[in-house]
Amino acid sequence: MSPAKNSPMLGFGSAASPPSVDAWNRPRPSNDSGSASNAIGYLERHDTGVKDTVTFELRQSLKLAGPADHQFSVPVEAVSTTVSVDVQRDSNYGSGTKPTITVLANGEVGVTQTSTTDAGSASAWNTISVTVTPTAKGMLTVRLDSTGSAGNGNTYWGKVNVRAVTIEGGTVNFDFYLRGEPVNALVSDPGPFPIPANGGGSVVEEELILI
């Protein structure tokens, strides 16, 4: 349903007062076409992060080119949970809202939408985080937003830290979840770390690495 990569519908242009979200209630514009303009039609292209081995912290990063967003899911328990991520925007990022991490609302676990925007300098790794307190075990959807005004601006997302969950007596990190599906999309490096945090659970440190 979403426009294909390099579709002529992407970056087509904007009407006088275009909506800020598409039919999926996700940000506009969002694409990997090198354009800062909206797509024509009711959908943008989302989840366009790609592996980058030039700008990274440990081994590689998740790169969003131009205005774009990318979502992934993490399992949580009914305790205060902080999700933090390291981000770097390049000098071409332009104006507009700086990179943002958002935990989307999820009534099943009693969480309302919460966001934090990068307040650091460009061309440097900055850590941004959000804290929520689920009322039940379940899944949270985390969205990474790069909403710079330049189509040639890049944002790099590095290490992610989140409270580990305990399932069937063992500690489980979030290697196995992306877009709500059980896939090995995130890689532990080298976590989990036995650091008390968020009510006593350990903290899992990950790289945002796609397979």
N, C-alpha and C positions, 0 to 999 in steps of 0.2 A: 504494500500500500504506500510505503514511503518512496519518494523519488529515488531512482537508482543513482549510483555514483556517476558524475559527469552529465547528469540529465540536464537538458536545456531549461527545464523548469526551475532549477536551482539558481539563486542569485539573479532572478529575472528583473526585480525592481520592486518598488513600493508604491502603494496608493497614497493619497493625501494623508489619511489617518489609519494606517494598517494596525491590526490587532497585535499585541505583544506576544501572544501564544498561538499555537496552531490547534487543530482539532483534537490532538492528544493532550492539550493543555501543557505543552512543552514550549520552550522559548523560541521566538523568532527574532532575527534569522538564525538558522543553524544548518551548517552544511560543511562539506570538505571541498568546495569548488573554488576556494580562493576569493570569494565574494562576500562583501558585507551587506548585501541586499537580500530582501526576502525572496522566497520561492513564490512562484505563481501557484495558485491552488490552495488546498486546505491543509497540506502537510509539508513540514520541513524534513530534512534528513538528519537523524539523530544517531547517537552512539557511534561516532566516527573516530574515536580514539585509535591511534596506531602506535606500535612499538617504536621507540626512538633510542638509538644507541650513541647519540652524539651529546645530548644534554641529559644528564642523569646524576643520581646520587650514588647508587650502589652498582647497578649493572645496566639498567635501562629504565626508561620512563614511559608514561602514556602521554602522547602528544595530541593536542587538539589544535587544528589549523584554522585560523580565522574564527569568526563567531561560531561556536559549537557547544554541545553539551554531551555528557556521557553518564549513564546510570549503572549502578551495580547494587546488589543486595547483600545484607549481612544479617546473620541470626543474632537475636538478643534475648536476654532474660529480663525478668521484672525487677531490674535494679537500674540505678543511674548509670548511663552509658555515654562515654565520650568517643566520638569518631574524629580523629585529626588526620590531616593530610598535608604533605609538603608540596608546594607549588612554586613554579617560576614562570613569569611572563617575560617575553623578550622585549626589546626596545621598540619593536614595530606594533606593539599591542594597541596603541592609540588611546583615545578617550573612551568614555563609557564606563560601566561598572567593572571594577577589577574582578579577577577570578573569585568565584564563590562556591562554597560547599553547602549543600542543602539536604537535610533529612526531610523527606516528604511525609505528609500527614498519613497516618494509618490508624483508623478507628479500632481495628482488631486488637492492637496493642496499646491503645490509649495515647498515641503520640500526635501532636500537632506539628505543622510545618515549621522548621527552624533553620535559619541560614546564618552564615558568617562570611564576610567578605575580606579578602586579603588587604592588609593595611601596610604591607612592606614595600620595599623598593623593587623596581624592575631588574631583571638580569641577576637575581639572587634567589636562593631558596628560602621561602617563608612558610611557616607553619600556621594553618588555620584549623579551627576545630568547632564542633557543635556538641552540645550535651543535651540529652533527653532522658526521661525516666519512663520507660515502658511499664504498663500495668500488667502485662502478661508476656509469656514467651511468644516469639514469632519472628517475622522478618521485617527489617527496615530497608527502605529504598533510599540510597544516597545518590544525589546528582551533583556532578561537577560541571560548573558553568564557566565558559569563557566568552565574555560578551564585549570584547574590544571592538572598536569602530573600524579596524583595518582588516581587510581580507588576507593580508600577508603577515599578520601577527600570529605568533605561536605561543601556546601555553603548555608547560610540561608539568605533569603530575607525578610525584615520586612516592615516598614512603607513606603508608597509611598505618595508623595505630588504632586499635579498637579492643574493647574488653572481650576476652575469650568467653565462650559459653561452655557449659558442661552438659554433655549428652551421654546418658547410659554410663555414668561413672568416669568418663574421660573428658579431657579438655579438647574442644574442637575449635579451630579457627575458621576463617571464612574463605579458605581456598576454593571451596566447592560451589560457589554461588555467583552467578552473573545474570542480571535481568530476571531474577526469580527462578532460574533453572539450575539444576545441579551439574555444573561443568567446572573443570579445573582451570579457571581463568585467572586466578591470582596466585602468586607464588610466595611462599614463606621464605624470608631471608633475614636472619636465620631462625626467627621466632618459633614457638612462643617464648617470651621473656617472663620469668617469675617475679614480676614487679607488682606489689600490692597497689591496686587502683580501683576506683569505681565500686567500692563496697567489698573489696577483698579479692576480686578475681584477678587473674594474670592479664597482662597486656600483650596482645599479638601485634607484631610489626610485620607489615607486608610491603611488597612493591606492587604497584599497579602494572601488571604485566599480562598482556593478552597472549593466548596461544592460538 
